[in-house]
Amino acid sequence: MLEELSKESMPIILDEAFAYYDEERLTNILNYLNTQFKENQIIILTCTNREKKILDNLKIEYNNIEM
């Protein structure tokens, strides 16, 4: 859908999108996002540390901003 909207690299913003994912599904989707959307900035808003732990385990580079 992103490619249909624009040829530019648009950011992807996910707000608590994975709240009901188990660890396996969360790992799979974070790995998928990392491999399929390398040209996009992906912003994940969450109130847990699950994503951070999985990104660390997968050795995926990211910036963490806590508010």
SEKEGU-7606 format. One record per residue (C-alpha): residue in one letter; x, y, z. Coordinates in steps of 0.001 Angstrom, whole numbers, padded with zeros to 6 digits, always signed. Layout:
N
AXYZ/...
***
This chain:
67
M+000000+000000+000000/L+002882+002354+000751/E+004188+002004-002791/E+000731+002806-004155/L+000523+006045-002164/S+003906+007460-003043/K+007243+006621-004608/E+008901+008336-001643/S+009989+006424+001417/M+007211+007155+003907/P+007430+006510+007663/I+005430+003709+009229/I+003895+004583+012613/L+002614+001736+014784/D+000889+002667+018055/E+000443-000360+020348/A-000033-002436+017201/F+001416-005578+018795/A-000341-005488+022170/Y-002042-008859+021637/Y+000842-010622+019871/D+002554-013513+021595/E+006377-013598+021652/E+006669-015724+018499/R+004359-013512+016418/L+006037-010366+017716/T+009468-011725+016815/N+008252-012668+013333/I+006655-009291+012608/L+009634-007277+013856/N+011945-009390+011727/Y+009617-008956+008731/L+009438-005181+009162/N+013217-005023+009396/T+013776-007001+006206/Q+010927-005673+004037/F+010949-001975+004921/K+014633-001043+005164/E+014012+002212+003284/N+011265+003355+005657/Q+011511+004852+009095/I+009446+002682+011437/I+008156+004279+014632/I+006814+001883+017247/L+004920+003393+020179/T+004494+001013+023100/C+004246+000932+026884/T+006194-002337+027256/N+009799-003464+026800/R+008944-006581+024771/E+009805-004990+021438/K+013122-003693+022770/K+014119-007118+024113/I+013258-008852+020847/L+015053-006246+018731/D+018129-006735+020934/N+017912-010529+020562/L+017584-010204+016772/K+020485-007724+016742/I+018376-005184+014862/E+019681-001643+015118/Y+017195+000888+016515/N+016922+004124+018454/N+015044+003995+021746/I+013375+007143+023054/E+011647+006976+026426/M+009109+009563+027482/
***
